[in-house]
Amino acid sequence: MSTASPKANDLKQQITRVFKDNLLIFTIYGVILIMVIFASLSSPFFLSTYNLITLLKQATVLGILAVGQSILIISGAIDLSMGSTVTLISLVVAGIMDSREPLVIPMVLFGLFIGTGIGFIHGLLTTKLKLEPFIVTLATFSIIQGIAYAYTTVPKGGITPELSELLYYGQLGPIPLPVIYFFLIFILVYVLLKFTKIGRNIYAIGGDAEVARRSGIKVEKIKIIRYTFVGLLVSIAALIATGRMGIGDPLAGQGMEFDAITASVIGGISFMGGRGSLIGTLGGVFLLGLINNIMVMSNVNMYYQLLIKGIIVILAVAIYKQKK
């Protein structure tokens, strides 16, 4: 009677351990595969080039925000003001530019400055004043939204066709430019978190900030850097969203912070901090994009999406708890 070799047993144990450690990620991509098969059988239009490109393009803004939210949650923080920041940047950039070409570069830089500055302020408030990230960003959500609505409550201004093409509608060969922007950001942040010292520090701070401090990590500095960098990502997402609409829209960022948190959580990013991978977040982004795409093709009321997203979050957290 033959028995398995030690090498075969080791390989089997390694495969089992990888599967157990990444159960939620495998589950997400399994669900995505099932949904793709279901959608392709339900509608021949789903696998059309036009629909797939549209699906990818529409996922880019959420993807960038979800990457930023994942950085924060891994490090034990959160940003509830992402949506209102997107709205403010969209309104200010398009409103002041008003399709005037000489203002393109100054207003794009101003938009980047707004998002990065808000992130820097979040960093200062959570470190220097020792305020909780949830409370800080909940407050700035209201403040930023109020500033945006004080500026205008109706669509305003516009951006030039050339800028709209560069931000959203252009392509490099067959690949849409916003998709390229998203994957460049994704790869950059993935490498940053997985292979650099600052990435290890972010995980360490999320696991236990006090232990990280005693280990010689400059916790306050890292916390300010993370919020400032995420603010930059939010401003990039806002500019891409403005490129898609072509105008400043007071509803531009509505609900985006919730979608970004949802994508991160269902991707396995732990709210306890210190755990999670952007690979899971990417799956969460694709899953939410698929839900939206399938519901639009099926003419399902958009409000049911909120119901489905809420159920998915509960299921994802339940699976994560069981895995632990």
Secondary structure, DSSP 8 states (H G I E B T S, - for coil): -----HHHHHHHHHHHHHHHHTHHHHHHHHHHHHHHHHHHHH-TTTTSHHHHHHHHHHHHHHHHHHHHHHHHHHTT---TTHHHHHHHHHHHHHHHHTT-GGGHHHHHHHHHHHHHHHHHHHHHHHHTS---HHHHHHHHHHHHHHHHHHH-SS-B----HHHHIIIII-EETTEEHHHHHHHHHHHHHHHHHHHSHHHHHHHHHHH-HHHHHHTT--HHHHHHHHHHHHHHHHHHHHHHHHHHHSSB-TTTTTTHHHHHHHHHHHTT--TTSS---HHHHHHHHHHHHHHHHHHHHTT--THHHHHHHHHHHHHHHHHHHHH-
